[in-house]
Amino acid sequence: MGFGIARLTLALLVLSVMGCSGANGQSAAQPSQRTIASPAASIPAAPPSQPALPPEPAPPRTPAEFAAHDSLYPFYMPMTGLRRPAIRLFVKCDASQAAGREVYKGPDAASLYGRAEGGYEFVYEALDSSGRPCVYPFAPYQPDITGDLNGTMYILRSSIPGQRVTFRTDDQWAKVNMRGLEIGRNRIHFEMRDIALDFPGAIQAMGALHLETFGGTKSGLFTAVVRRSKIFGGKNAIFAPGGETMLFIEDSDIDGNVGTNADQEHGTYINGTLVSHFRNVSWHGQHGWADQASGHQLKDKAYLRVYENLTLSNAPNGAAPSAMPLLDASAYGFTWSNNLQLRRVQPQQAPREALVDLRSEILYGVLDHYPWNVVASPDWRMPAAPLGALDQVYLSVFFNTSVASFRAEPYVFALRPAGRGFEPGTSTIMGAGFTTRAEQRAVALAFGTKGSLTKVFSNEGWTYVNPRLPANAEWVIDRDAFIKHALGLIGR
């Protein structure tokens, strides 16, 4: 009897080492899930790897400290070659409220005749005469952009750094529209600071914040920075078309959209850009429907995605909760995430599996944004030790993800397999069911995932839970090294 128990114990330990069903709920029939062996009860488990981050400065508290913070930008975002806006206008609070439109102190926008050359800066008085945060009963006026765009800056901000102003209207077309159009070879920059957009009737605008600056060549670049803002309205609360674009948003709330085509509209839609980097941002209120699965809180198809301290929730904002994955990203390119909080309330439709869906059936953006093939090819074979080859694959890394759901989620992340080729004349990738695992060139890692879940990953792709990284792969825990690696592969 004792020998039988010993054999059973040994067998269970071997199964654990092989990554079979156990604490992680994975199946031996699905080699896509690689897990660290469950140690004996007397040996404490090694804690999951933790991300390496640069020291954080103390959070700003005064207007002067906020202003100083606003002069800092991500290290990879080149800010040289930009010139001060040629146009600077100051909008008064009480007079604008009374008139129902912008009333200016000093130069008036009427002198622009609807056209702005050399960049602009609109400064909105932060407080009314009673000392309350100003609520402007309209959407911000923005002139058409003309002339030489290279080196121009376009800024919308509160007059007091750290004190938010609000724009509120039921206008169906209400939006902030950064309409630089084709980037070309130009260097263009946009900022929005301490501004709330409250546009509950804006069912016609593509985005309450529409970054309508797109395309471009490798020598061109559009950067957009949003700080301490709150955005509600539009078909998508934020919409960014594909192009040579880097988007950085921090300390902001994305409160949902109000579009009427719920299957194709999202809280935020990033479509084939270079970088999306979000810090301390929350999403909820994607406009769902009772009889459709609806859209995503965040649909992000940037080449490089960096997520720090994000909350994604399908809690509604005046409509039914969406049943779709909270985050729809791409299997191609790169993801680095830390402290992602996923919150799912029960939708009226059956929920789609996966809270984070790394999809592969459509290529977003241009092929120049990708260093390697995005379709499966016999020219690539995954090395025998994939964790030693992380610098040769598309990579998504998730640290410290937490899940709170109305149910135990079957799995949190899904890494979908690449297909065989493109449907002629389209960006749709076909043949995912006719490729081998060895041909896949994407890997996903998850460290310290916890909460309402059964498994961390679906049974697809090269995925690893709490792996022990070899020495040549430890760069993946370092946020800045990860960013440098991803952008360096495409000459950025």
Backbone hydrogen bonds, N-H to C=O, Kabsch-Sander energy under -0.5 kcal/mol:
donor,donor_aa,acceptor,acceptor_aa,energy
5,I,1,M,-2.0
6,A,2,G,-2.1
7,R,3,F,-2.5
8,L,4,G,-2.4
9,T,5,I,-2.6
10,L,6,A,-2.4
11,A,7,R,-2.6
12,L,8,L,-2.5
13,L,9,T,-2.1
14,V,10,L,-2.4
15,L,11,A,-2.5
16,S,12,L,-2.2
17,V,13,L,-2.2
18,M,14,V,-2.0
19,G,15,L,-0.5
19,G,16,S,-1.2
20,C,15,L,-2.5
25,G,22,G,-1.4
30,Q,27,S,-1.6
33,Q,30,Q,-1.4
34,R,32,S,-0.8
34,R,463,T,-2.5
35,T,33,Q,-0.5
36,I,465,V,-0.8
43,I,40,A,-1.9
52,A,477,I,-3.1
53,L,51,P,-0.6
66,F,62,T,-2.7
67,A,63,P,-2.6
68,A,64,A,-2.1
69,H,65,E,-2.4
70,D,66,F,-2.1
71,S,68,A,-1.2
72,L,69,H,-1.9
77,M,74,P,-1.9
82,L,79,M,-0.7
83,R,151,G,-2.9
86,A,118,G,-1.8
87,I,119,G,-1.3
89,L,121,E,-2.5
90,F,105,K,-0.6
91,V,123,V,-3.2
92,K,103,V,-2.9
96,S,92,K,-0.7
97,Q,93,C,-2.6
98,A,94,D,-2.2
99,A,95,A,-2.0
100,G,96,S,-2.1
101,R,96,S,-1.0
105,K,90,F,-2.5
106,G,104,Y,-0.7
111,S,108,D,-1.5
112,L,109,A,-2.0
113,Y,110,A,-1.2
114,G,109,A,-0.6
115,R,112,L,-1.6
116,A,144,D,-3.1
118,G,146,T,-0.6
120,Y,153,M,-1.3
121,E,87,I,-1.8
122,F,155,I,-2.8
123,V,89,L,-2.9
123,V,121,E,-0.6
124,Y,122,F,-0.5
124,Y,157,R,-2.6
125,E,91,V,-2.7
128,D,132,R,-2.7
131,G,128,D,-2.1
134,C,126,A,-2.8
136,Y,134,C,-0.5
136,Y,166,T,-3.5
138,F,136,Y,-1.4
144,D,114,G,-2.6
146,T,116,A,-2.6
149,L,147,G,-0.5
151,G,187,R,-2.7
152,T,149,L,-2.1
152,T,187,R,-0.7
154,Y,189,H,-2.0
155,I,120,Y,-2.4
156,L,191,E,-2.2
157,R,122,F,-2.2
158,S,193,R,-1.1
159,S,124,Y,-2.5
163,Q,160,I,-2.5
164,R,162,G,-0.6
165,V,194,D,-2.0
166,T,134,C,-2.4
167,F,196,A,-2.7
168,R,136,Y,-2.7
169,T,198,D,-1.6
174,A,171,D,-1.3
176,V,208,A,-2.7
177,N,175,K,-0.5
178,M,176,V,-0.6
178,M,210,H,-2.2
179,R,177,N,-1.5
180,G,178,M,-1.2
181,L,212,E,-2.6
183,I,214,F,-3.0
186,N,183,I,-2.0
188,I,186,N,-0.6
188,I,221,L,-2.6
189,H,152,T,-2.0
190,F,223,T,-2.3
191,E,154,Y,-2.4
192,M,225,V,-2.0
193,R,156,L,-2.3
194,D,227,R,-2.3
196,A,165,V,-2.9
197,L,230,K,-3.2
198,D,167,F,-3.1
198,D,196,A,-0.6
199,F,197,L,-0.6
199,F,232,F,-2.4
201,G,169,T,-0.7
202,A,199,F,-1.5
203,I,201,G,-2.4
204,Q,172,Q,-2.1
205,A,172,Q,-1.1
208,A,233,G,-0.9
208,A,236,N,-1.4
209,L,237,A,-2.1
210,H,176,V,-3.0
210,H,208,A,-0.5
211,L,209,L,-0.7
211,L,239,F,-2.5
212,E,210,H,-1.7
213,T,211,L,-2.5
214,F,181,L,-1.7
215,G,242,G,-2.0
217,T,184,G,-2.4
220,G,217,T,-1.7
221,L,186,N,-2.8
222,F,244,E,-2.8
223,T,188,I,-2.4
224,A,246,M,-2.5
225,V,190,F,-2.3
226,V,248,F,-2.4
227,R,192,M,-2.3
228,R,250,E,-1.8
230,K,195,I,-1.7
231,I,253,D,-2.3
232,F,197,L,-2.0
233,G,256,G,-2.2
234,G,199,F,-0.6
235,K,205,A,-3.3
236,N,206,M,-0.9
237,A,266,H,-1.0
237,A,267,G,-0.5
238,I,267,G,-1.1
239,F,209,L,-2.3
240,A,269,Y,-2.5
243,G,272,G,-1.6
244,E,215,G,-2.7
245,T,243,G,-2.2
246,M,222,F,-2.4
247,L,275,V,-2.6
248,F,224,A,-2.8
249,I,277,H,-2.4
250,E,226,V,-2.3
251,D,279,R,-1.9
252,S,280,N,-0.9
253,D,229,S,-2.3
254,I,282,S,-3.3
255,D,231,I,-2.4
255,D,253,D,-0.8
256,G,231,I,-0.6
257,N,285,G,-0.7
258,V,234,G,-2.9
259,G,234,G,-0.8
262,A,260,T,-0.6
264,Q,261,N,-1.8
267,G,296,H,-2.4
268,T,297,Q,-0.7
269,Y,238,I,-2.6
270,I,299,K,-3.2
271,N,240,A,-2.7
271,N,269,Y,-0.6
272,G,270,I,-0.8
274,L,245,T,-1.7
275,V,245,T,-1.8
276,S,304,L,-2.3
277,H,247,L,-2.7
278,F,306,V,-2.7
279,R,249,I,-2.5
280,N,308,E,-2.6
281,V,309,N,-0.6
282,S,252,S,-1.7
283,W,311,T,-2.9
284,H,254,I,-1.9
285,G,315,A,-2.4
288,G,286,Q,-1.1
288,G,320,A,-1.0
289,W,292,Q,-0.6
292,Q,289,W,-0.7
297,Q,326,L,-0.7
298,L,326,L,-2.0
299,K,268,T,-3.1
300,D,298,L,-0.6
300,D,328,D,-2.2
301,K,270,I,-2.4
301,K,299,K,-0.6
303,Y,273,T,-2.1
304,L,274,L,-2.4
305,R,334,F,-2.6
306,V,276,S,-2.7
307,Y,336,W,-2.7
308,E,278,F,-2.5
309,N,338,N,-2.6
310,L,339,N,-0.7
311,T,281,V,-1.8
312,L,341,Q,-2.9
313,S,283,W,-1.9
313,S,311,T,-0.5
314,N,343,R,-1.7
320,A,288,G,-0.8
323,A,293,A,-2.2
324,M,293,A,-0.9
324,M,295,G,-0.5
327,L,355,L,-2.3
328,D,298,L,-2.6
329,A,327,L,-0.6
329,A,357,D,-2.2
331,A,359,R,-3.3
332,Y,359,R,-0.5
334,F,303,Y,-2.9
335,T,395,L,-2.1
336,W,305,R,-2.6
337,S,397,V,-2.4
338,N,307,Y,-2.3
339,N,399,F,-1.6
340,L,399,F,-0.6
341,Q,310,L,-3.1
341,Q,339,N,-0.6
342,L,340,L,-0.6
342,L,402,S,-3.0
343,R,312,L,-3.0
343,R,341,Q,-0.5
344,R,404,A,-2.5
345,V,343,R,-0.5
348,Q,321,P,-0.5
352,R,323,A,-3.1
354,A,411,Y,-0.6
355,L,412,V,-2.0
356,V,412,V,-2.5
357,D,327,L,-2.8
358,L,356,V,-0.7
358,L,414,A,-3.0
359,R,329,A,-2.3
359,R,357,D,-1.1
363,L,427,S,-2.4
364,Y,362,I,-0.6
369,H,366,V,-1.8
370,Y,367,L,-2.0
376,A,419,G,-3.2
377,S,439,E,-0.5
380,W,377,S,-1.7
382,M,438,A,-2.2
388,G,385,A,-1.9
389,A,386,P,-2.1
392,Q,389,A,-2.0
393,V,390,L,-0.9
394,Y,441,R,-2.6
395,L,333,G,-0.7
396,S,443,V,-2.0
397,V,335,T,-2.7
398,F,445,L,-2.2
399,F,337,S,-2.8
400,N,447,F,-2.5
402,S,340,L,-2.4
403,V,450,K,-2.0
404,A,342,L,-2.6
406,F,344,R,-1.1
409,E,407,R,-0.9
409,E,452,S,-2.2
412,V,455,K,-0.7
412,V,456,V,-0.9
413,F,456,V,-2.8
414,A,356,V,-1.9
416,R,358,L,-2.6
416,R,414,A,-0.7
420,R,430,M,-2.6
421,G,430,M,-1.6
423,E,428,T,-3.1
426,T,423,E,-2.2
429,I,361,E,-3.0
430,M,421,G,-3.7
434,F,431,G,-1.9
435,T,432,A,-0.8
439,E,436,T,-0.7
440,Q,437,R,-1.4
443,V,394,Y,-2.7
444,A,462,W,-2.2
445,L,396,S,-2.7
446,A,464,Y,-2.0
447,F,398,F,-3.1
450,K,401,T,-2.2
452,S,403,V,-2.0
453,L,451,G,-1.7
454,T,409,E,-3.0
455,K,409,E,-0.6
455,K,410,P,-0.6
458,S,413,F,-1.8
460,E,458,S,-1.7
462,W,442,A,-0.8
463,T,32,S,-2.5
463,T,461,G,-1.0
464,Y,444,A,-2.0
465,V,34,R,-2.0
466,N,446,A,-3.3
466,N,464,Y,-0.5
469,L,467,P,-0.8
473,A,470,P,-2.2
474,E,471,A,-1.0
476,V,473,A,-1.8
477,I,474,E,-1.3
478,D,475,W,-1.1
479,R,52,A,-2.0
479,R,477,I,-0.7
482,F,478,D,-2.7
483,I,479,R,-2.4
484,K,480,D,-2.6
485,H,481,A,-2.3
486,A,482,F,-2.5
487,L,483,I,-2.6
488,G,484,K,-2.3
489,L,485,H,-1.5
490,I,487,L,-1.0
491,G,488,G,-1.4
492,R,487,L,-3.0
